[in-house]
């Protein structure tokens, strides 16, 4: 054998030996936890906080993993509806990050413009600050968090899940995937099939560079003219604060982005507010569909990984609700030994969260499908219908937990509450 071949052969053997040694070292250092939550955004943090509320001893043995470090940039409009602030209050958490409270709405339908006033329609937060506050609450309750550690592989074993990260190996009886629209846990362990992914684009513009009165009026704007372009979605403008400076968060959302149509629609909409050319950011949104698989043995999904509201793309308040259900089911699963996920799937589907997601899926077919003219006409004509629809969507007076019969009775007797 030529000398250079012998050298290459020995180098390759040594490299293989080092890789085997590294794998063996990771195995010997494998840490074990009853529950590992992958992702520490609102869904992951909510699951951990709800676990602590139900079983502090179990929560002390839970591990939160995040691929980034808080506060980290997060592309999101940051709309927190009253159902979300209700959840914070129920878990002894204050909304103490900078935010803008919205009391007015300007909705442009494909045929007309409608104004609607109501108290506390939404609180607009910056996700970097909001998510960091949730994580700080987890730390304050003694929940372990490891940042800058991303999952590179997830494998099901006889008694749980083995996770490989860029830093080590872990074993867990239960892994809860809160790792967003592109969830590794979903793709590797729960549902590797084709997902339903919407797309959103947004940009932040200082109010001083805008021709827009929304910030001063504490108003958000929605524009559904995209329907006339064949896009199932809307355009928006939200007031927000960035480092204490008033801004508008302007964006576009579509369930079915077609080529460059969404980008073109967004550019045209942005041009009605400003001549500035701000930095744009696009992001995927994994939306919920009925009968979607949310769990498999030892691996469950919450938040964006499970699926958000397909109508508007809202996910923060839904993430909280997913986390609450996952925590309650996980406590029983870990103590009883059944981590199959059947109970979790059933709990979501039978909950008010499951009902709301199914109704939103139906609303998506109505407002973004062939009947859109009739649906928008009803909303345009009746303030009572608009008020009830918003209160149901926002979770005001727990309308999101009431039956459809109660809603019909309230409409018929004018007991909507607005």
C-alpha atoms as one frame of an Amber mdcrd trajectory, in Angstrom:
protein
   0.000   0.000   0.000   1.330   3.415  -0.941   2.438   5.571   2.033  -0.170
   8.245   1.345  -2.902   5.593   1.310  -1.723   4.273   4.668  -1.838   7.768
   6.136  -5.371   8.375   4.788  -6.503   4.967   6.080  -5.179   5.696   9.597
  -6.745   9.167   9.599 -10.152   7.765   8.685  -9.860   5.039  11.332  -8.939
   7.624  13.948 -11.867   9.833  12.917 -14.277   6.895  13.228 -12.827   6.042
  16.621 -13.274   9.607  17.826 -16.889   9.657  16.637 -17.594   6.379  18.444
 -15.933   7.739  21.571 -17.975  10.935  21.377 -21.208   8.954  20.998 -20.276
   6.727  23.910 -19.427   9.774  26.022 -22.805  11.330  25.263 -24.575   8.112
  26.203 -22.730   7.864  29.505 -23.619  11.515  30.223 -27.265  11.101  29.208
 -29.518  12.993  31.583 -32.973  11.708  32.419 -36.102  13.741  33.102 -39.736
  12.776  33.512 -40.763  15.574  31.113 -38.773  17.641  28.633 -40.428  20.627
  26.962 -38.766  21.575  23.681 -39.245  25.293  23.085 -39.713  28.051  25.667
 -42.035  30.408  23.817 -45.569  31.007  25.129 -46.646  27.373  24.627 -43.606
  25.850  26.295 -43.516  28.377  29.133 -47.277  28.016  29.690 -46.950  24.233
  29.921 -44.164  24.572  32.487 -46.025  27.205  34.523 -49.241  25.187  34.493
 -47.284  22.108  35.611 -45.860  24.094  38.501 -49.330  25.233  39.487 -50.614
  21.640  39.523 -47.558  19.772  40.853 -44.578  21.886  41.987 -42.518  18.784
  42.810 -42.900  17.403  39.297 -42.218  20.821  37.750 -38.915  20.950  39.647
 -37.805  17.892  37.632 -38.916  19.281  34.263 -36.434  20.561  31.685 -37.146
  23.401  29.244 -34.912  23.413  26.168 -34.606  26.335  23.752 -32.448  26.721
  20.666 -32.036  30.471  21.315 -31.379  32.695  24.311 -33.926  35.094  25.809
 -34.646  37.831  25.017 -34.465  36.678  21.410 -35.944  38.200  18.258 -39.349
  36.782  17.377 -41.179  37.711  14.203 -44.805  38.104  15.273 -47.419  40.868
  15.361 -47.740  40.314  19.127 -51.500  40.617  19.553 -52.568  39.344  22.984
 -56.354  39.037  23.162 -58.266  39.185  26.494 -58.319  35.373  26.735 -54.533
  35.566  27.023 -54.535  38.230  29.715 -57.174  36.175  31.558 -54.787  33.210
  31.534 -51.969  35.367  32.906 -54.180  36.526  35.782 -55.250  32.956  36.542
 -51.565  32.015  36.883 -50.605  35.035  39.015 -48.689  36.714  36.215 -48.889
  40.418  35.409 -48.693  41.929  31.948 -45.862  44.211  32.958 -43.936  44.453
  29.690 -44.421  47.550  27.473 -47.604  47.212  25.432 -50.312  49.197  23.670
 -53.948  48.540  24.559 -56.392  48.646  21.650 -59.971  49.854  22.131 -61.033
  50.464  18.530 -61.106  48.524  15.280 -61.257  49.691  11.689 -62.234  46.783
   9.443 -62.194  47.135   5.675 -64.180  44.358   4.049 -64.106  43.665   0.304
 -67.127  45.993  -0.056 -67.119  48.611   2.731 -65.437  49.902   5.914 -66.761
  49.286   9.424 -65.700  50.830  12.726 -66.142  49.032  16.022 -65.375  50.350
  19.537 -65.057  48.198  22.653 -62.846  48.136  25.718 -59.630  46.100  25.697
 -59.899  44.481  22.303 -56.237  43.558  22.367 -52.866  44.288  23.982 -49.999
  44.525  21.501 -46.694  43.307  22.956 -43.220  42.787  21.567 -42.576  39.076
  21.642 -38.914  39.311  22.636 -39.893  41.116  25.850 -43.073  39.132  26.457
 -41.488  35.709  25.989 -38.518  36.684  28.181 -40.940  37.674  30.954 -42.657
  34.280  30.761 -39.286  32.538  30.946 -38.295  34.665  33.947 -41.506  33.499
  35.639 -40.489  29.891  34.957 -37.060  30.470  36.470 -38.610  32.178  39.505
 -40.643  29.004  40.099 -37.541  26.824  39.980 -38.105  25.347  36.500 -34.858
  24.382  34.766 -34.127  26.109  31.449 -31.241  25.432  29.089 -30.779  27.887
  26.241 -28.690  27.882  23.066 -29.373  24.168  22.776 -31.248  22.896  19.759
 -32.588  19.402  19.171 -30.908  17.670  16.245 -32.597  14.280  16.600 -35.472
  12.672  18.471 -35.939   8.913  18.693 -38.681   6.876  20.369 -37.438   4.163
  22.740 -39.221   1.407  24.650 -39.964   3.648  27.629 -39.840   7.186  26.270
 -37.910   9.505  23.971 -34.194  10.053  23.466 -33.214  13.555  22.392 -29.889
  14.470  20.845 -28.963  18.128  20.998 -25.912  20.092  19.953 -24.715  19.765
  23.546 -25.655  16.309  24.751 -28.193  13.528  25.097 -31.378  13.340  27.129
 -33.967  10.727  27.940 -37.532  11.559  28.940 -40.700   9.637  29.613 -42.595
  12.427  27.898 -41.471  15.087  25.422 -43.761  18.041  24.774 -43.059  19.742
  21.482 -43.493  23.509  21.796 -40.979  24.184  19.052 -43.102  26.188  16.652
 -44.385  25.863  13.113 -41.371  23.888  11.892 -41.456  21.574  14.925 -38.764
  18.889  14.954 -40.828  16.928  17.490 -43.856  16.940  15.186 -41.886  15.852
  12.138 -39.788  13.189  13.866 -42.238  11.717  16.362 -45.867  12.706  15.792
 -46.882  13.551  12.229 -44.273  13.520   9.443 -46.905  14.098   6.747 -47.658
  17.259   4.814 -48.511  20.175   7.084 -50.824  23.129   6.586 -48.580  26.189
   6.544 -49.759  29.757   6.055 -47.419  32.701   5.504 -47.196  36.164   6.986
 -45.065  39.203   6.168 -44.582  42.214   8.420 -42.595  45.386   8.942 -42.280
  47.907  11.788 -42.473  51.595  10.909 -42.085  54.566  13.301 -45.310  56.533
  13.645 -43.457  59.698  12.645 -42.910  58.236   9.172 -46.549  57.205   8.741
 -49.764  58.679   7.484 -51.879  56.770  10.028 -53.930  57.753  13.080 -54.189
  54.279  14.572 -51.606  54.710  17.318 -53.146  57.922  18.663 -56.630  56.395
  18.527 -55.502  53.083  20.132 -56.893  51.326  17.091 -55.979  48.338  14.999
 -56.872  47.970  11.324 -57.826  44.878   9.336 -58.250  44.872   5.571 -59.771
  41.870   3.762 -59.288  43.092   0.203 -56.940  40.127  -0.347 -60.032  38.049
  -1.052 -60.492  39.907  -4.315 -56.972  38.813  -5.278 -57.845  35.181  -4.604
 -55.811  35.123  -1.375 -57.425  33.715   1.754 -56.287  36.177   4.388 -56.006
  39.834   5.368 -53.765  42.860   5.853 -53.223  44.508   9.230 -51.824  47.537
  11.046 -51.217  47.334  14.819 -49.956  50.073  17.152 -46.893  49.027  19.139
 -43.957  50.313  21.174 -40.352  49.568  20.264 -37.838  50.802  22.835 -40.475
  53.264  23.988 -40.991  54.740  20.504 -44.494  54.555  18.929 -44.555  52.338
  15.840 -47.009  50.570  13.588 -46.631  46.868  12.917 -47.915  46.430   9.352
 -48.400  43.021   7.809 -50.147  40.541   5.539 -51.383  36.999   6.204 -52.591
  34.318   3.826 -53.530  30.678   4.273 -52.658  29.986   0.656 -49.894  32.314
  -0.553 -49.671  32.133  -4.339 -46.336  33.015  -5.888 -45.460  36.637  -5.188
 -49.078  37.776  -4.752 -48.836  38.149  -0.977 -45.585  40.132  -1.247 -47.119
  42.381  -3.887 -50.273  42.950  -1.813 -48.190  43.738   1.255 -46.022  46.219
  -0.657 -49.102  48.009  -1.996 -50.699  48.153   1.460 -47.516  49.434   3.071
 -47.325  52.113   0.405 -50.661  53.558   1.557 -49.051  54.397   4.914 -45.508
  55.474   4.121 -42.871  56.090   1.474 -40.257  54.511   3.720 -38.840  51.104
   2.845 -38.573  49.311   6.192 -36.975  45.954   6.755 -39.448  43.150   6.112
 -39.679  39.754   7.748 -41.670  36.713   6.643 -42.626  33.747   8.778 -44.606
  30.492   8.483 -47.722  29.764  10.543 -48.776  26.156  11.086 -52.559  26.170
  11.368 -54.904  23.709  13.017 -57.178  21.394  11.100 -59.839  19.146  12.673
 -58.685  15.622  13.469 -55.052  16.647  13.175 -52.718  14.350  15.065 -51.494
  16.161  18.164 -49.904  13.284  20.069 -48.064   9.997  19.717 -46.610   7.711
  22.401 -44.372   9.785  24.688 -44.541  12.857  22.385 -47.231  15.562  22.442
 -47.580  18.894  20.656 -48.647  22.312  21.956 -48.937  25.809  20.498 -47.792
  26.460  16.934 -46.421  22.921  16.704 -49.971  21.622  17.217 -51.690  24.297
  15.120 -53.016  27.820  15.591 -56.143  29.695  14.533 -56.423  29.396  10.726
 -58.741  32.405  10.367 -56.477  35.110  11.792 -53.264  33.242  12.616 -53.515
  34.137  16.323 -51.518  31.844  18.543 -50.537  33.304  21.922 -53.766  32.747
  23.855 -54.229  29.352  22.189 -50.682  28.428  23.218 -51.629  29.131  26.826
 -54.670  26.869  26.557 -52.710  24.070  24.908 -50.162  24.320  27.723 -52.826
  24.120  30.430 -54.364  20.976  28.925 -50.975  19.372  28.308 -49.882  20.045
  31.891 -53.030  18.554  33.440 -52.817  15.466  31.235 -49.057  15.098  31.787
 -49.412  15.038  35.583 -51.816  12.114  35.273 -49.727  10.415  32.581 -46.479
  10.520  34.543 -48.085   9.333  37.771 -50.180   6.649  36.059 -47.625   5.538
  33.495 -49.782   6.112  30.400 -47.905   8.470  28.073 -49.586   7.151  24.933
 -51.049  10.573  24.139 -54.574   9.234  23.675 -55.823  11.087  26.754 -54.140
  14.320  25.655 -55.593  14.164  22.129 -59.044  13.496  23.576 -58.675  16.264
  26.170 -57.865  18.874  23.509 -60.667  17.780  21.201 -63.275  17.817  24.001
 -62.134  21.101  25.532 -63.315  24.635  24.832 -59.996  25.035  22.980 -60.860
  22.188  20.619 -64.340  23.593  20.087 -62.945  27.048  19.337 -60.400  25.692
  16.869 -63.069  23.705  15.017 -65.347  26.751  14.850 -62.477  28.878  13.570
 -61.784  26.261  10.907 -65.441  26.499   9.861 -65.289  30.311   9.920 -62.244
  30.124   7.664 -64.219  28.141   5.100 -67.089  30.636   5.318 -65.210  33.952
   5.309 -62.397  32.860   2.965 -64.518  30.554   0.805 -67.397  30.994  -1.621
 -69.907  32.362   0.954 -67.635  35.285   1.916 -69.960  37.955   0.495 -72.913
  36.814   2.612 -70.767  36.348   5.743 -69.213  39.798   5.532 -72.612  41.326
   4.738 -74.070  39.966   8.001 -71.131  41.310  10.003 -71.354  44.682   8.246
 -75.074  45.017   8.864 -75.339  43.926  12.519 -73.298  45.509  15.286 -74.738
  42.904  17.628 -73.255  40.092  15.540 -69.895  41.889  15.360 -69.850  42.463
  19.113 -70.654  38.844  19.922 -68.182  37.545  17.361 -65.378  39.650  18.823
 -66.297  38.773  22.399 -66.348  35.079  21.519 -63.025  35.308  19.684 -61.389
  37.373  22.440 -62.762  35.305  25.314 -64.539  38.262  26.932 -67.042  37.228
  29.643 -65.959  33.649  28.852 -67.944  33.639  25.611 -65.304  31.298  24.190
 -66.436  28.715  26.746 -70.164  29.034  26.136 -72.380  27.027  23.829 -73.718
  28.048  20.447 -77.248  27.985  21.848 -76.297  30.624  24.413 -74.904  32.769
  21.619 -78.113  32.504  19.596 -80.204  33.343  22.643 -78.029  36.376  23.397
 -78.375  37.639  19.832 -82.136  37.153  19.872 -82.610  38.980  23.192 -79.847
  41.579  22.804 -77.877  40.253  25.783 -74.485  40.275  24.075 -73.053  42.658
  26.650 -71.867  45.384  24.318
